[in-house]
Amino acid sequence: MLNVNVKHVFDFAVSYRQNKSHAVLEFEREYVLQLLMRNDGNITQAAKEANMDRKHLSDLAKKHRIDIPRNNVCPHCHVKVTGPFHKCPA
């Protein structure tokens, strides 16, 4: 089980719905990235761990433009990830 400690800064100039949508997208992207890193980029294994369909996980990775990470290295900033969630500066 992953402990998620996400502090999202809300933009009160926009609606609740827009803030919620942004938070969900942020969570979704981080979840998929970390799931793939935990499974060394193996989509089938990652999908099994998350109890989701492999195609759905693959579609989410494409939606968020996530390259498949290998050896727990972020594909965007090339930093070795050791914690449960990585805030990529890229």
C-alpha positions in Angstrom: 0.0 0.0 0.0 1.3 3.4 -0.9 0.9 6.3 1.4 0.0 9.3 -0.6 0.7 12.8 0.9 -0.3 15.1 -1.9 -0.6 18.8 -1.1 -2.5 20.4 -3.9 -2.7 24.2 -4.1 -6.2 25.2 -5.0 -6.9 28.0 -7.4 -10.0 29.7 -5.9 -10.3 31.9 -9.0 -11.7 28.8 -10.8 -14.6 26.5 -9.9 -14.6 23.5 -7.5 -15.2 21.3 -10.5 -12.0 22.6 -12.3 -9.9 22.2 -9.1 -11.2 18.7 -8.6 -10.5 17.8 -12.2 -7.0 19.1 -11.9 -6.3 17.2 -8.7 -7.7 14.0 -10.2 -5.5 14.3 -13.3 -2.4 15.0 -11.1 -3.1 12.0 -8.9 -3.8 9.8 -12.0 -0.5 10.8 -13.6 1.6 10.3 -10.4 -0.2 6.9 -9.6 0.6 5.5 -13.1 4.2 6.8 -13.1 4.9 5.3 -9.7 3.1 2.0 -10.5 5.2 1.6 -13.6 8.4 2.4 -11.7 7.5 -0.1 -9.0 7.2 -2.7 -11.7 10.3 -1.7 -13.7 8.1 -0.5 -16.7 6.3 -3.9 -17.0 2.8 -2.8 -17.9 1.3 -6.3 -17.5 2.7 -6.7 -14.0 1.8 -3.1 -13.1 -1.8 -3.6 -14.3 -2.1 -6.8 -12.2 -0.8 -5.0 -9.1 -3.4 -2.2 -9.6 -6.1 -4.7 -10.5 -6.8 -3.0 -13.7 -6.9 -3.9 -17.4 -3.5 -3.8 -19.1 -5.0 -1.7 -22.0 -6.5 0.8 -19.6 -3.2 1.3 -17.9 -1.4 1.6 -21.2 -4.0 4.2 -22.3 -3.6 6.2 -19.1 0.2 6.2 -19.6 -0.3 7.5 -23.2 -2.9 10.1 -21.9 -0.4 11.5 -19.5 2.5 11.2 -21.9 4.4 8.9 -19.6 7.3 7.1 -21.1 7.9 3.6 -19.6 10.4 4.0 -16.7 13.1 1.5 -16.2 15.3 0.7 -13.2 13.3 3.2 -11.1 14.6 6.2 -13.1 12.2 8.9 -14.0 12.0 9.0 -17.8 11.6 12.8 -17.8 14.3 14.1 -15.5 16.5 10.9 -15.3 16.6 11.0 -11.5 16.7 7.7 -9.6 13.4 7.6 -7.6 13.6 6.1 -4.1 10.5 7.6 -2.4 6.8 6.6 -2.9 6.1 9.6 -5.0 8.4 11.7 -7.2 7.7 15.3 -8.1 9.4 15.5 -11.4 10.7 19.0 -12.2 10.5 18.4 -15.9 
